[in-house]
Amino acid sequence: MYIYSITVNIDESVADEWLKWMEDVHIPDMLATGKFFEAKLCQVMIDEDMGGVTYSTQYTSHTKTLLEKYYQEDADRLRTETMKKFGDKIVAFRTELKVLNHVKNFVQS
C-alpha cells in the first residue's frame, strides 16, 4: 500500500470553509478518481510559528502504479481547483509513503 499525504497550513480566515470543502467536495473527488480506496483527514496538533491551522489528509492506494496514474491523470486538475478556491491562503507539503507494516490492535483499554 501507498499513502499520498498532503499537509496543509490554512489561514484562519478560511479554515472553516476549507474544512467543509474538503469533506464535501475535495475528498470525494479524490476518491472518485478510483486511485485511492481510503482517505483520512487529521488536524495537526501543534502551533505553527506562521499561524493558521494545519491539517494532514492521507489518501491510501493499493499500488504504486495507481498512485502514478493519479499524478498523470488527476493531480494537476485537482491541485488547480484547490488553488483557484483558496489561493495564497493555503500552503501545502506533499509526501509519498510506502506502507511496510500495518498492524491493528483491537484491544481497548
C-alpha positions in Angstrom: 0.0 0.0 0.0 1.0 3.6 -0.6 -0.1 6.7 1.2 -0.3 10.1 -0.5 -0.1 12.6 2.3 -0.8 16.3 2.0 0.0 18.5 5.0 -1.7 21.9 4.6 -1.5 25.1 6.6 -4.6 27.2 6.1 -5.1 30.9 7.1 -7.6 31.0 10.0 -9.9 33.3 8.0 -10.8 30.4 5.6 -10.1 27.4 7.8 -13.8 26.5 8.4 -14.6 27.0 4.7 -11.6 24.8 3.7 -12.6 22.0 6.1 -16.2 21.9 4.8 -15.0 22.0 1.2 -12.5 19.1 1.9 -15.3 17.0 3.4 -18.0 17.8 0.9 -16.0 18.2 -2.4 -12.3 17.5 -2.5 -12.0 14.2 -0.6 -15.0 12.7 -2.6 -13.3 14.0 -5.8 -10.0 12.3 -4.9 -11.8 9.0 -4.1 -13.8 9.3 -7.3 -10.6 9.1 -9.3 -10.5 5.4 -8.5 -6.8 5.6 -7.5 -7.5 5.6 -3.7 -9.6 3.4 -1.5 -9.4 5.4 1.7 -8.9 8.9 3.0 -8.2 10.2 6.5 -8.4 13.9 7.4 -6.5 14.8 10.6 -5.8 18.1 12.4 -2.1 18.5 13.2 -1.9 19.3 16.9 0.9 21.8 17.0 1.0 25.6 17.0 2.8 26.9 13.9 5.0 29.9 14.2 3.4 31.2 10.9 -0.1 30.9 12.4 -3.0 29.3 10.7 -4.4 25.8 11.2 -2.6 22.7 10.0 -4.2 19.5 8.6 -2.9 16.3 7.1 -5.0 14.4 4.6 -3.9 10.9 3.8 -5.1 9.0 0.7 -4.3 5.3 0.6 -3.7 3.5 -2.7 -3.3 -0.2 -3.3 -0.3 0.1 -5.7 2.4 2.5 -6.8 1.0 2.2 -10.3 -2.3 3.6 -9.2 -0.5 6.4 -7.4 1.5 7.2 -10.6 -1.7 7.2 -12.6 -3.2 9.8 -10.2 -0.2 12.0 -10.8 -0.5 11.6 -14.6 -4.3 11.8 -14.9 -5.7 13.8 -12.0 -3.2 15.7 -9.9 -2.9 18.9 -12.0 -6.7 19.3 -12.3 -7.4 18.8 -8.5 -4.5 21.0 -7.4 -5.6 23.8 -9.8 -9.1 23.6 -8.3 -7.7 24.0 -4.8 -5.5 26.9 -5.7 -8.4 28.7 -7.5 -10.6 28.4 -4.4 -8.0 29.2 -1.7 -5.0 30.8 -3.5 -2.5 32.4 -1.2 -4.5 31.4 2.0 -3.0 27.9 1.8 0.4 26.3 1.8 0.8 22.6 1.0 3.5 20.0 1.6 3.1 16.6 -0.1 4.7 13.3 0.9 4.5 9.8 -0.6 4.8 6.9 1.8 5.2 3.2 1.3 3.4 1.1 4.0 5.8 -1.5 5.2 3.7 -2.9 8.0 0.1 -2.4 9.0 -0.8 -3.7 12.5 -4.2 -3.3 14.1 -4.9 -3.7 17.8 -8.5 -4.4 18.6 -8.0 -4.5 22.4 -9.4 -1.4 24.0 -8.3 -0.2 27.4 
